[in-house]
Amino acid sequence: MVLRGYVPTSEETLQTLAALRLQSLNSDFSTHAPFPRLEELFPPHVLRARLPPPPHRPPSKCRGARLRAGLLAGGLWGQALAKQRAERDQRLRGRLREEGASTMAAIVEKWKLLQGMGRPEAMAAYMALVREWPGFGSTLFDVDLHAVRPRLSVVQGQLWQWAALTPLSLQSPVGCGPQRLWLGIGAKAVSLYKPGEPEPLDSFCYGRISSFGAFDSSTFRLSVEDRDLLFETSQVEEIAQLLNTYLASAGARRLPRPQEPPSSLPTSEPTVLPQGLCTAAGPWQHRPPVGSSHS
């Protein structure tokens, strides 16, 4: 979880975690102790984030300019550009090695300070640092928040109405692409995180979730009060199964039955969550849509 970047914290803390891992594996520092590779101790993406971004080349607006660029790419200019790219890649690899050596040296210095700490103490200190993240214990899924669809409930006998798709973030311009997020599923709530950020953008206890299921084979739908959140993900089944597991452990899961179409009136009675799970929440109701294949 730490090495995959799913514990958002400072580089200083990541180095301390790596030193504690070395202490638990090898005991006190020794020049003869075996050293794991850096990527087995420290998240590689942190090092890559230090590298300068590749230069941005604006696309050619003129069709003729694109044609000339294509012709040049096959001649001497193409060879020169390929040489420039190779030189740039070589510089980046050298810079990455320098950053890795600097990080390993900092980890070793922290390891030396742990002299005398036993393996159980090192493991306990490691877990104590990881547990400082509020999302510890949640299972994180990489998702793209595709859209939020406002949903109007039945009012005075009127049918359900479905509004146009809109972005979740009010700070994002209308028409922007999907937002890459972490979907964190825990024992008490479902949370949305911006990757690398320790605090959630939003969090929904299970009493606020009215239903969920597969919108299609690669889209997961989460209905929260008056909104439908649509997530693009390759782990639709895993997310649904984990939500079912937590709901079953809370005694709040109902037997799955087909989702009624949007033009029909809701007829089922809500199931009340156990007291204390979400004191100010509404009822929970699990209604997978037609075509959902999760059990």
C-alpha positions as CSV (number, residue, x, y, z in Angstrom):
1,M,0.0,0.0,0.0
2,V,2.8,2.4,0.9
3,L,5.0,1.5,-2.1
4,R,2.0,1.8,-4.5
5,G,1.5,5.4,-3.3
6,Y,-1.8,4.7,-1.5
7,V,-0.6,6.4,1.8
8,P,-0.4,10.1,1.1
9,T,2.2,11.6,3.4
10,S,5.5,13.6,3.3
11,E,8.7,12.4,1.8
12,E,10.3,12.6,5.3
13,T,7.7,10.2,6.6
14,L,8.2,7.9,3.7
15,Q,11.9,7.8,4.4
16,T,11.2,7.0,8.0
17,L,8.9,4.2,7.0
18,A,11.7,2.8,4.7
19,A,14.2,3.0,7.6
20,L,11.8,1.1,9.9
21,R,11.3,-1.5,7.3
22,L,15.1,-2.0,7.1
23,Q,15.3,-2.2,10.9
24,S,12.6,-4.9,11.0
25,L,14.3,-6.9,8.2
26,N,18.0,-6.5,9.1
27,S,18.1,-5.3,12.7
28,D,20.8,-2.6,13.4
29,F,22.7,-0.9,10.5
30,S,25.7,-2.8,9.2
31,T,27.7,-2.3,6.0
32,H,27.4,-6.1,5.5
33,A,23.6,-6.1,5.8
34,P,21.7,-7.0,2.6
35,F,20.1,-3.9,1.0
36,P,16.8,-4.3,-0.8
37,R,16.3,-2.3,-4.0
38,L,15.1,1.2,-3.5
39,E,11.7,0.5,-5.2
40,E,11.2,-2.2,-2.5
41,L,11.5,0.5,0.2
42,F,10.3,3.8,-1.3
43,P,7.5,4.6,-3.7
44,P,9.0,5.0,-7.2
45,H,6.5,7.6,-8.3
46,V,7.8,10.0,-5.7
47,L,11.2,10.0,-7.4
48,R,9.7,10.3,-10.9
49,A,7.7,13.3,-9.7
50,R,10.9,15.2,-9.1
51,L,11.9,15.0,-12.8
52,P,11.1,18.0,-15.1
53,P,8.0,17.4,-17.3
54,P,8.7,16.7,-21.0
55,P,8.6,19.8,-23.2
56,H,5.1,20.6,-24.6
57,R,4.9,21.0,-28.3
58,P,1.7,22.8,-29.5
59,P,0.0,21.0,-32.4
60,S,0.4,22.5,-35.8
61,K,-2.7,24.4,-36.9
62,C,-2.0,24.3,-40.6
63,R,-2.5,21.1,-42.6
64,G,0.4,22.0,-44.8
65,A,2.7,22.6,-41.8
66,R,1.8,19.1,-40.5
67,L,2.6,17.6,-43.9
68,R,5.9,19.3,-44.0
69,A,6.7,18.2,-40.5
70,G,5.9,14.6,-41.5
71,L,8.2,14.8,-44.5
72,L,11.0,16.3,-42.5
73,A,10.6,13.6,-39.8
74,G,11.6,11.0,-42.3
75,G,14.8,12.8,-43.3
76,L,17.7,14.5,-41.6
77,W,15.4,16.5,-39.3
78,G,13.9,13.2,-38.1
79,Q,17.3,11.8,-37.2
80,A,18.2,15.0,-35.3
81,L,14.9,14.9,-33.3
82,A,15.5,11.3,-32.5
83,K,19.0,12.1,-31.2
84,Q,17.6,14.9,-29.1
85,R,15.0,12.6,-27.5
86,A,17.6,10.0,-26.8
87,E,19.9,12.6,-25.1
88,R,17.0,13.9,-23.1
89,D,16.0,10.4,-22.0
90,Q,19.6,9.7,-21.0
91,R,19.7,12.9,-18.9
92,L,16.5,12.0,-17.2
93,R,17.7,8.5,-16.4
94,G,20.9,10.0,-14.9
95,R,18.8,12.5,-12.9
96,L,16.6,9.6,-11.6
97,R,19.7,7.7,-10.5
98,E,21.0,10.8,-8.6
99,E,17.6,11.2,-6.9
100,G,17.6,7.5,-6.0
101,A,21.1,7.6,-4.5
102,S,20.2,10.8,-2.5
103,T,17.0,9.2,-1.2
104,M,18.8,5.9,-0.2
105,A,21.4,7.9,1.7
106,A,18.7,9.7,3.6
107,I,17.0,6.4,4.4
108,V,20.3,4.9,5.7
109,E,20.9,7.8,8.0
110,K,17.5,7.3,9.5
111,W,18.2,3.6,9.8
112,K,21.3,4.3,11.8
113,L,19.3,6.3,14.3
114,L,17.1,3.2,15.0
115,Q,20.0,1.2,16.6
116,G,18.8,-1.0,19.4
117,M,15.2,-1.1,18.3
118,G,13.8,-4.6,18.1
119,R,11.8,-6.1,15.2
120,P,8.5,-5.9,17.0
121,E,9.1,-2.3,18.0
122,A,10.0,-1.4,14.4
123,M,6.9,-3.0,13.0
124,A,4.7,-1.3,15.7
125,A,6.3,2.1,14.9
126,Y,5.8,1.5,11.1
127,M,2.1,0.7,11.6
128,A,1.6,3.7,13.9
129,L,2.9,6.0,11.2
130,V,0.7,4.5,8.5
131,R,-2.4,4.6,10.8
132,E,-2.0,8.4,11.1
133,W,-3.7,8.7,7.6
134,P,-7.5,9.0,8.2
135,G,-8.2,6.6,5.3
136,F,-6.1,3.8,6.8
137,G,-8.0,0.5,6.5
138,S,-9.9,1.5,3.4
139,T,-9.5,-0.4,0.1
140,L,-8.6,2.1,-2.6
141,F,-9.6,1.8,-6.2
142,D,-8.3,4.0,-9.1
143,V,-11.4,5.4,-10.8
144,D,-12.3,8.1,-13.3
145,L,-15.3,10.1,-12.1
146,H,-17.1,10.4,-15.4
147,A,-20.1,12.5,-14.3
148,V,-22.7,13.3,-11.6
149,R,-26.3,13.0,-12.6
150,P,-28.7,14.9,-10.4
151,R,-31.8,12.9,-9.6
152,L,-35.2,14.3,-8.7
153,S,-37.3,12.1,-6.6
154,V,-41.1,11.6,-7.0
155,V,-43.0,14.7,-6.0
156,Q,-46.8,14.7,-5.9
157,G,-47.0,11.6,-8.1
158,Q,-44.7,12.8,-10.8
159,L,-42.3,10.4,-12.5
160,W,-38.6,10.3,-11.9
161,Q,-36.7,12.9,-14.0
162,W,-33.1,12.6,-15.1
163,A,-31.0,15.7,-15.6
164,A,-28.1,16.2,-18.0
165,L,-24.6,15.0,-17.0
166,T,-22.5,17.6,-15.1
167,P,-19.0,17.5,-13.6
168,L,-18.6,16.9,-9.8
169,S,-16.2,19.7,-9.0
170,L,-17.7,23.2,-9.1
171,Q,-14.2,24.5,-9.8
172,S,-13.9,22.5,-13.0
173,P,-15.1,24.0,-16.3
174,V,-18.2,22.5,-17.8
175,G,-17.3,20.0,-20.4
176,C,-14.0,19.0,-18.8
177,G,-12.8,15.3,-19.0
178,P,-13.1,12.6,-16.3
179,Q,-11.5,13.3,-13.0
180,R,-8.9,10.7,-11.8
181,L,-9.7,9.9,-8.2
182,W,-9.3,7.2,-5.5
183,L,-12.5,5.5,-4.4
184,G,-11.9,4.5,-0.8
185,I,-14.3,1.8,0.6
186,G,-14.1,1.4,4.4
187,A,-16.1,-0.2,7.1
188,K,-18.1,3.0,7.9
189,A,-18.0,5.1,4.8
190,V,-17.1,5.5,1.1
191,S,-14.7,8.4,0.4
192,L,-13.4,10.1,-2.7
193,Y,-9.7,11.2,-2.7
194,K,-7.7,13.2,-5.1
195,P,-4.6,11.0,-5.6
196,G,-1.9,11.9,-3.1
197,E,-4.1,14.1,-1.0
198,P,-4.6,13.0,2.7
199,E,-8.0,14.5,3.2
200,P,-11.1,13.2,1.2
201,L,-12.9,15.5,-1.3
202,D,-16.1,14.0,0.0
203,S,-17.2,11.1,2.2
204,F,-20.5,9.2,2.4
205,C,-21.5,7.0,5.2
206,Y,-23.6,4.0,4.1
207,G,-26.8,5.6,5.3
208,R,-26.5,8.3,2.6
209,I,-26.1,5.7,-0.2
210,S,-29.4,4.8,-1.7
211,S,-28.2,2.2,-4.2
212,F,-25.2,1.1,-6.3
213,G,-24.4,-1.3,-9.1
214,A,-22.9,-1.8,-12.6
215,F,-24.1,0.9,-15.0
216,D,-22.3,-1.1,-17.7
217,S,-19.3,-3.4,-17.9
218,S,-16.8,-0.6,-17.2
219,T,-18.9,1.9,-15.3
220,F,-19.9,1.7,-11.6
221,R,-22.9,3.7,-10.4
222,L,-23.1,5.0,-6.8
223,S,-26.4,6.8,-5.9
224,V,-25.9,9.2,-3.0
225,E,-29.0,10.9,-1.8
226,D,-30.1,13.0,-4.9
227,R,-27.0,12.3,-7.1
228,D,-25.8,9.5,-9.2
229,L,-22.0,9.2,-9.4
230,L,-20.7,7.4,-12.4
231,F,-17.1,5.9,-12.2
232,E,-15.2,4.5,-15.1
233,T,-13.2,1.5,-13.7
234,S,-12.0,-2.0,-14.6
235,Q,-12.9,-3.2,-11.1
236,V,-16.7,-2.9,-11.2
237,E,-17.3,-6.4,-9.7
238,E,-14.6,-5.9,-7.0
239,I,-16.1,-2.6,-5.8
240,A,-19.7,-4.1,-5.7
241,Q,-18.6,-7.2,-3.9
242,L,-16.7,-5.2,-1.3
243,L,-19.6,-2.8,-0.7
244,N,-21.9,-5.9,-0.3
245,T,-19.5,-7.3,2.3
246,Y,-19.4,-4.2,4.4
247,L,-23.2,-3.9,4.2
248,A,-23.6,-7.5,5.2
249,S,-21.4,-7.0,8.2
250,A,-23.5,-4.1,9.3
251,G,-26.6,-6.1,9.0
252,A,-28.0,-3.7,6.4
253,R,-27.8,-5.6,3.1
254,R,-31.0,-6.6,1.3
255,L,-31.4,-9.4,-1.2
256,P,-30.6,-8.0,-4.7
257,R,-33.4,-7.4,-7.1
258,P,-33.7,-5.7,-10.5
259,Q,-33.5,-1.9,-10.6
260,E,-36.8,-0.4,-11.8
261,P,-36.5,1.8,-14.9
262,P,-36.3,5.6,-14.3
263,S,-39.8,6.2,-15.6
264,S,-41.4,4.0,-12.9
265,L,-42.3,4.9,-9.3
266,P,-40.2,3.4,-6.4
267,T,-42.3,0.8,-4.6
268,S,-40.0,-0.8,-2.1
269,E,-39.8,0.2,1.5
270,P,-36.4,1.4,2.8
271,T,-34.3,-0.6,5.2
272,V,-33.1,1.3,8.2
273,L,-29.4,1.0,9.1
274,P,-28.2,-0.1,12.5
275,Q,-28.1,2.7,15.0
276,G,-24.8,4.5,15.3
277,L,-23.6,3.8,11.8
278,C,-24.8,7.1,10.5
279,T,-26.9,9.1,13.0
280,A,-28.1,11.7,10.5
281,A,-28.4,9.5,7.5
282,G,-31.3,8.4,5.4
283,P,-32.3,4.8,4.7
284,W,-30.1,2.3,2.9
285,Q,-31.6,0.4,-0.1
286,H,-29.6,-1.8,-2.4
287,R,-31.2,-2.1,-5.9
288,P,-28.8,-3.3,-8.6
289,P,-29.8,-2.2,-12.1
290,V,-30.9,-4.5,-14.8
291,G,-27.9,-6.2,-16.3
292,S,-25.8,-6.0,-13.1
293,S,-24.0,-9.3,-12.7
294,H,-22.7,-9.0,-9.1
295,S,-24.0,-11.3,-6.5
